[in-house]
Amino acid sequence: MDKNTSSQPNPTEYKRRSQGQEIWRNYRRNFSGMLGLFLILLVIGIGIWGNIHYDYDAEIVNMNIVEAKQKPSKAHPFGTDEMGRDILKRVIYATRYSISIAFVSVIISSVIGITLGSLAGFYGGATDAVIMRFTDIIGSIPSILFGITVVAAFGQNIFILMIALAIGGTSAIVRVARASVMQVRNQEYIEAARATGVKDLKIILEHVLPNALSPIMVQSTLRTGSAIIGIASLSFLGLGVSPPAPEWGAMLSSGRAFIRGFSYMTVFPGLAIMITVLGFNLIGDGLRDAMDPKLKK
């Protein structure tokens, strides 16, 4: 009897597994979502390959004035910049900065946003008022202006850049998390857990968040694309990744002086930003559709 019982699948694990499979099944049917996933995996794969294959000092940052401002050719498919550096190699190598900084900043903002949004939505009252007023203050400041202020105040380095982007993107996640938690906090299973004496923290972590996580995941995915634009914007202004390290926004900034005669210096970094942001936006839209209960059969 014990042997048969132990061989049976845990109902909770089965439910979680089947929900994940259902979401993936719905997601695979979404052409734009799969296209976005393909684009992001392609960008990340090329970036990893470039970081392993290229020598940073010899091929990425060292100047070669003899080959400066060469138009796209077989030897340099994306051409060379004003310092004679291969633009293709720099665009590929810059992926490490844009993707890694965006991921870390979104993770930080998601942790902060989910924590504050869950507390605001679950407890309401004064807790909700204080958290949401603070969120309104942060959200009222344009993200690029907030980033400029933080970087100018605390110095220009990658860590400060991550923190600036994370705090600037927190307000949107707080609002989504709060709304999601408020939708499920008064459900019968939550009331039953309270009646049995389960602590609030356990209720939030084990019962509320798992059922309110879908819109938060979508918002976080969309926020990743916004973070990449934020990184490029700050670097374009000279407040992001410090030269000579390659970064798409910094490459746009350095190439704008030559945009009339050598437009390829800005076209290819711009395309890299566009494709990556498009990929994350398509993934976010695909997740939203896949997690929509109306699509479940």
C-alpha positions as CSV (number, residue, x, y, z in Angstrom):
1,M,0.0,0.0,0.0
2,D,2.8,2.4,0.9
3,K,4.7,1.5,-2.2
4,N,1.7,2.3,-4.4
5,T,1.0,5.5,-2.6
6,S,4.6,6.7,-2.9
7,S,4.6,6.0,-6.6
8,Q,1.7,8.3,-7.2
9,P,2.6,11.8,-8.4
10,N,2.2,14.6,-6.0
11,P,-1.0,16.5,-7.0
12,T,0.6,19.9,-6.4
13,E,3.7,19.0,-8.6
14,Y,1.4,17.6,-11.3
15,K,-0.7,20.8,-11.3
16,R,2.3,23.0,-11.5
17,R,3.8,20.8,-14.3
18,S,0.6,20.8,-16.3
19,Q,0.1,24.6,-16.0
20,G,3.7,25.1,-17.3
21,Q,3.0,22.7,-20.1
22,E,-0.2,24.5,-20.9
23,I,1.5,27.9,-21.0
24,W,4.3,26.5,-23.3
25,R,1.7,24.9,-25.6
26,N,-0.2,28.1,-25.9
27,Y,3.1,30.0,-26.4
28,R,4.3,27.8,-29.2
29,R,1.1,28.6,-31.1
30,N,2.0,32.3,-31.0
31,F,4.1,33.1,-34.1
32,S,5.2,36.5,-32.9
33,G,6.2,35.1,-29.5
34,M,8.3,32.3,-31.0
35,L,9.8,34.9,-33.4
36,G,10.8,37.0,-30.4
37,L,12.3,34.0,-28.6
38,F,14.3,33.1,-31.7
39,L,15.6,36.7,-32.0
40,I,16.7,36.9,-28.3
41,L,18.3,33.4,-28.4
42,L,20.1,34.4,-31.6
43,V,21.4,37.7,-30.1
44,I,22.5,36.0,-26.9
45,G,24.1,33.1,-28.8
46,I,26.0,35.5,-31.1
47,G,27.1,37.6,-28.1
48,I,28.4,34.6,-26.2
49,W,30.2,33.4,-29.3
50,G,31.8,36.8,-29.9
51,N,32.9,37.1,-26.3
52,I,34.7,33.8,-26.5
53,H,36.0,34.2,-30.1
54,Y,37.3,37.8,-30.1
55,D,40.2,39.2,-28.3
56,Y,39.0,42.3,-26.4
57,D,42.3,44.2,-26.4
58,A,43.5,43.3,-29.9
59,E,40.2,43.4,-31.9
60,I,37.7,45.4,-29.9
61,V,39.3,48.5,-28.4
62,N,42.7,48.9,-30.0
63,M,42.8,51.6,-32.7
64,N,44.0,51.1,-36.3
65,I,43.9,54.5,-37.9
66,V,45.1,53.1,-41.3
67,E,41.7,51.3,-41.6
68,A,39.6,54.1,-40.2
69,K,36.1,54.8,-41.8
70,Q,36.2,52.0,-44.3
71,K,32.7,51.2,-45.7
72,P,31.2,47.7,-45.4
73,S,33.3,45.2,-47.3
74,K,34.2,41.5,-47.2
75,A,36.9,42.1,-44.7
76,H,34.7,44.3,-42.6
77,P,31.0,43.5,-43.2
78,F,29.8,46.4,-41.1
79,G,32.7,48.7,-41.9
80,T,35.1,50.3,-39.5
81,D,34.6,53.3,-37.2
82,E,36.6,56.5,-37.0
83,M,39.3,54.7,-35.0
84,G,39.6,51.8,-37.5
85,R,37.9,49.3,-35.3
86,D,35.7,46.7,-36.8
87,I,32.0,47.6,-36.2
88,L,30.7,44.1,-36.5
89,K,33.0,42.8,-33.8
90,R,32.1,45.8,-31.6
91,V,28.4,45.3,-32.1
92,I,28.6,41.7,-31.2
93,Y,30.8,42.3,-28.2
94,A,28.5,45.0,-27.0
95,T,25.8,42.4,-26.5
96,R,27.4,41.4,-23.2
97,Y,26.9,44.9,-21.7
98,S,23.4,45.6,-22.9
99,I,21.9,42.1,-22.2
100,S,23.6,41.6,-18.8
101,I,22.9,45.1,-17.5
102,A,19.3,44.8,-18.6
103,F,18.8,41.4,-17.0
104,V,20.3,42.4,-13.7
105,S,18.4,45.7,-13.5
106,V,15.1,43.9,-14.3
107,I,15.8,41.2,-11.7
108,I,16.5,43.9,-9.1
109,S,13.4,46.0,-10.0
110,S,11.3,42.8,-10.1
111,V,12.3,41.8,-6.6
112,I,11.7,45.2,-5.2
113,G,8.5,45.7,-7.2
114,I,7.0,42.3,-6.3
115,T,7.9,42.8,-2.6
116,L,6.4,46.3,-2.4
117,G,3.4,45.5,-4.6
118,S,2.6,42.4,-2.7
119,L,2.6,44.2,0.7
120,A,0.5,47.1,-0.7
121,G,-2.0,44.7,-2.3
122,F,-2.3,42.3,0.5
123,Y,-2.5,44.6,3.5
124,G,-4.1,47.7,1.9
125,G,-4.9,50.7,4.1
126,A,-2.0,52.8,5.4
127,T,0.6,50.3,4.0
128,D,-0.9,50.6,0.6
129,A,-1.1,54.4,0.8
130,V,2.5,54.9,1.8
131,I,3.9,52.4,-0.8
132,M,1.9,53.7,-3.6
133,R,2.6,57.4,-2.9
134,F,6.3,56.6,-2.9
135,T,5.8,54.7,-6.2
136,D,3.9,57.6,-7.7
137,I,6.9,59.9,-6.8
138,I,9.4,57.6,-8.5
139,G,7.0,57.0,-11.5
140,S,6.5,60.7,-12.0
141,I,10.2,61.2,-12.8
142,P,11.1,60.4,-16.5
143,S,13.3,57.3,-16.4
144,I,16.1,58.9,-18.5
145,L,16.1,61.9,-16.2
146,F,16.2,59.7,-13.1
147,G,19.1,57.7,-14.6
148,I,21.0,60.9,-15.4
149,T,20.5,62.2,-11.8
150,V,21.6,58.9,-10.1
151,V,24.7,58.5,-12.4
152,A,25.7,62.1,-12.0
153,A,25.3,62.0,-8.2
154,F,27.0,58.6,-7.5
155,G,29.4,58.2,-10.3
156,Q,29.6,56.5,-13.7
157,N,30.1,52.8,-13.4
158,I,28.1,49.7,-14.4
159,F,26.8,49.0,-10.9
160,I,25.4,52.5,-10.5
161,L,23.9,52.2,-14.0
162,M,22.1,48.9,-13.0
163,I,20.7,50.5,-9.8
164,A,19.5,53.6,-11.6
165,L,17.7,51.5,-14.2
166,A,16.3,49.1,-11.6
167,I,14.8,51.9,-9.4
168,G,13.5,53.7,-12.4
169,G,11.6,50.6,-13.6
170,T,10.3,49.6,-10.2
171,S,7.1,51.7,-10.2
172,A,5.5,49.8,-13.2
173,I,6.1,46.4,-11.6
174,V,4.8,47.6,-8.2
175,R,1.5,48.6,-9.8
176,V,1.1,45.4,-11.7
177,A,2.0,43.3,-8.6
178,R,-0.4,45.2,-6.4
179,A,-3.3,44.9,-8.9
180,S,-2.6,41.1,-9.3
181,V,-2.4,40.5,-5.5
182,M,-5.6,42.5,-4.9
183,Q,-7.4,40.2,-7.3
184,V,-6.6,37.1,-5.4
185,R,-6.2,38.2,-1.7
186,N,-9.9,37.7,-0.9
187,Q,-10.3,34.4,-2.6
188,E,-11.8,31.5,-0.5
189,Y,-8.5,29.6,-0.3
190,I,-6.8,32.6,1.1
191,E,-9.5,33.1,3.7
192,A,-9.2,29.4,4.5
193,A,-5.4,29.7,5.0
194,R,-6.0,32.7,7.3
195,A,-8.6,30.8,9.3
196,T,-6.2,27.9,9.9
197,G,-3.6,30.3,11.4
198,V,-1.1,30.4,8.5
199,K,1.2,33.4,8.8
200,D,0.8,36.2,6.3
201,L,4.3,35.8,4.8
202,K,3.6,32.1,4.1
203,I,0.2,33.0,2.6
204,I,1.8,35.6,0.3
205,L,4.7,33.3,-0.8
206,E,2.8,30.1,-1.2
207,H,-0.8,31.1,-2.1
208,V,-1.0,34.7,-3.4
209,L,2.1,35.2,-5.5
210,P,1.9,31.9,-7.5
211,N,-1.6,32.9,-8.6
212,A,-0.6,36.5,-9.3
213,L,2.7,36.0,-11.1
214,S,1.6,35.9,-14.7
215,P,1.1,39.6,-15.4
216,I,4.2,40.3,-13.4
217,M,6.3,38.0,-15.6
218,V,4.9,39.8,-18.7
219,Q,5.7,43.2,-17.3
220,S,9.2,42.2,-16.4
221,T,9.8,40.8,-19.9
222,L,8.6,44.1,-21.5
223,R,10.7,46.0,-19.0
224,T,13.8,44.3,-20.2
225,G,13.4,45.9,-23.6
226,S,12.8,49.3,-21.9
227,A,16.0,48.7,-19.9
228,I,18.0,48.2,-23.0
229,I,16.8,51.4,-24.4
230,G,17.6,53.1,-21.1
231,I,21.2,51.7,-21.2
232,A,21.6,52.9,-24.8
233,S,20.2,56.3,-24.0
234,L,22.5,56.9,-21.0
235,S,25.5,55.6,-22.9
236,F,24.6,57.9,-25.8
237,L,24.8,60.8,-23.4
238,G,28.1,59.6,-22.1
239,L,26.7,58.4,-18.7
240,G,26.6,54.7,-19.4
241,V,29.3,52.2,-20.3
242,S,32.6,54.1,-20.4
243,P,34.6,54.2,-23.6
244,P,36.5,52.5,-25.2
245,A,34.3,49.6,-24.1
246,P,31.7,48.9,-26.9
247,E,28.1,49.6,-26.2
248,W,25.3,50.2,-28.7
249,G,24.3,53.6,-27.4
250,A,27.9,54.8,-27.1
251,M,28.5,53.6,-30.7
252,L,25.5,55.6,-31.9
253,S,26.9,58.7,-30.1
254,S,30.4,58.4,-31.6
255,G,29.0,57.7,-35.1
256,R,26.5,60.6,-35.2
257,A,29.3,63.0,-36.2
258,F,29.9,61.0,-39.4
259,I,26.3,60.2,-40.1
260,R,26.1,62.0,-43.4
261,G,29.0,60.3,-45.2
262,F,29.3,57.2,-43.1
263,S,25.8,56.3,-42.0
264,Y,26.7,52.7,-41.4
265,M,28.4,53.7,-38.1
266,T,25.0,54.4,-36.6
267,V,22.8,52.0,-38.7
268,F,24.2,48.8,-37.4
269,P,24.2,49.6,-33.7
270,G,20.7,51.0,-34.1
271,L,19.6,47.8,-35.7
272,A,21.1,45.8,-32.9
273,I,19.0,47.8,-30.4
274,M,15.9,47.6,-32.5
275,I,16.1,43.8,-33.0
276,T,16.8,43.1,-29.3
277,V,14.0,45.3,-28.0
278,L,11.6,43.9,-30.6
279,G,12.5,40.4,-29.5
280,F,11.7,41.1,-25.8
281,N,8.5,42.9,-26.7
282,L,7.4,40.0,-28.8
283,I,8.2,37.6,-26.0
284,G,6.2,39.7,-23.6
285,D,3.2,39.8,-25.9
286,G,3.5,36.0,-26.4
287,L,3.6,35.4,-22.7
288,R,0.6,37.6,-22.2
289,D,-1.5,35.7,-24.7
290,A,-0.2,32.3,-23.5
291,M,-1.2,33.1,-19.9
292,D,-4.6,34.5,-20.8
293,P,-7.2,32.1,-19.3
294,K,-9.4,32.7,-22.3
295,L,-7.0,30.7,-24.4
296,K,-7.1,27.6,-22.2
297,K,-9.2,24.7,-23.4
